[in-house]
Amino acid sequence: MSELVVDTGDLGHPSLVSQRTRILRSAAIALLVGLSYYIGAKIGFALTFKSEPVSTLWPPNSILFAALLMSRPRTWGFLLLAAFPAHLLVQLNADIPLTMTLCWYVSNCSEALIGASVLCYLTQCEVRFDNTRHVSLFIVAALLGPFLSSFLDAGFVMVNHFGNSTYWAVFRVRFFSNVLASLTLVPLIVTWSRAELSSFRGLSWKRYLETWLLITALLIVGLLSFSFRAAGQDDTRPALLYLPLPVLLWAAIRFGPKGSTIALLVVSLFEIWGALHGLGPFATQTPAMNALSIQLFLILASFPLLFLAALIKERERAQQIASQKQETLVLALDATQRASRALSESEEQLRRSRNQIRKLLGRLIDVQEAERRRISRELHDDLNQKIATLCVRISRVKRKLPMQDSDLVVELDELRATANDLTDEVRRLSHQLHPAVLEHLGLVTALESYVESFTDEEQIDVRMTSELGDERVPFQTSICLYRVAVEALRNVSRHSEAQSAAVSLKKIGNMLELRVSDSGKGFNVETFRHGAGLGLVSIEERLRLLQGSCDIRSMPQRGTTLVARVPLDG
């Protein structure tokens, strides 16, 4: 049965096709509800004990209950009216008085309305029988509707003097009959009306085989439940009573609400039919007690089955959600691992690039030092010698001139002085490019020579101390520390405004430490690092190439100290 959604208030839609569709849909739903009600009433009469005015299982009320649950509240009146012709037809054909027929229609509708209203109010959404909370609320509504309407129904029976049963006997039979019908039929109708055909197409052959095995087991259990009683084997009664339970549990666990509702209905029909014909474990007492025993057994059996089926479905959904989350987590972890690998590869490429840059920088420094050495040698050995030769030749020319030519002598003296100055400048430039004293006499002597010339040129008092003695330092280490000291002293003269400075060399373990300090105005180290020039970058890179370190300590108006450390075996 498809979902019953009827909107009779929108028939004024301007589209004629839409109006016809709504009319045809409403007519089809009315016919479906009426036909289901009629068939349900026929089944109910067939399941009625001859001495009882009320059926053991009365389906029409449950059919209306299910129809109301699957429709909107504003269409409930239309659905109840659709059932009236079927109710009238089946009751009059059963030779039931018209007044009793009308009274029973009122009580039947009241039960469906009470149950549907209570359940819709409690759930506030579509009722689902794969949800334990909804199952609990449905059981409340399935008990409350028959309980309240049974007072009215039993009163109608008494007023119309229909049957010989007492008020409370009618109330009891009617209450349990409609509770049993609600618990067996409403979940079946609602669950299967929402089933999609696509959900059956993807089933495996094993699932179809298990379905047929379940159906076969239900039929076998039904036949066994009644054949033994007919043979007079009373001692098998307890076994016959519990024989359907394993099949019902199988249906609930493996097939959920769809399977459990069908299995429960089949077992209910078998049990009631057997009791009516004196068969099975419920055919040993009076008809009234047999009906009550069947109803209590099936009602109590339906509670755990409904909860078990819903619980199994909730567990399946939870497992599915957990599986989806696990898949999402695995995908996230995989993406994280890929990102981590990509990051590691990027870091490795960056590290190799840095190493290559450092190697290139080291080669550049080596090439720079070699070029400085070549230029220094050419300046010292070639250009400086030529200038010296020029000075000698000027002196010779001067001695050959007549004494009376004083102007020419003065000009030659000036020219010789200029040549001597040029010789000194070339020597100084050569020393700056590549101090030959460093290569031949070592780091300490080279630094002492530079400090002496620096003091003369810059007029800054620089004290030089060394704890190395005559220990030889590797040339690469010497040239590195020499360049660091030169750059540091240049910064003292350019920026510090200091009147004095100090340079010290000492050995600490396997490290060689160069310390250059001044008494100048100082500066903020962090600010300076953000805008550091090429001088500091050159110092740090030179030291890094030799696995060394550079530490600059300074505060405004408190001077500056540069500490460079290099391994002696570097």
Buried (B, 14 or more C-beta within 10 A) or exposed (E): BEEBEBBEEEEEEEEEEEBEEBEEBBEEBBEBBBBBBBBBBBBBBEBBBEEBBBBBBBBBBBBBBBBBBBBEEEBBEBBBEBBBBBBBBBBEEEEBEEEBBBBBBEBBBBBBBBBBBBBBEBBEEEBBBBBBEBBBBBBBBBBBBBBBBBBBBBBBBBEBEBBEBEEEBBBBBBBBBBBBBBBBBBBBBBBEBBEEEEEEEEEEEEEEEBBEEBBEBBEEBBEBBBBBBEEEEEEBBEEBBEBBBEBBBBBBBBBBBBBBBBBBBBBBBBBBBBBBEBBBBBBBEEBBEBBBBBBEBBBEBBEBBBBBBBBBBBEEEEEEEEEEEEEEEEEEEEEEEEEEEEEEEEEEEEEEEEEEEEEEBBEEBEEEBEEBBEBBBEBBEEBBEEBBEBBEEBEEBBEEEEEEEEEEBEEBEEBBEBBBEBBEEBBEBBBEBBBBBBEEEBBBBBBBBBBEEBBEEBEBEBEBEBEBEEEEBBEBBBBBBBBBBBBBBEBBBEBBEBEBBBBBBEBEEEBBBBBBBBBBBBBEBEEBEEEBEEBBEBBBBBBBBBEBBBEBEBEEEEBBBBBBBBBEEB
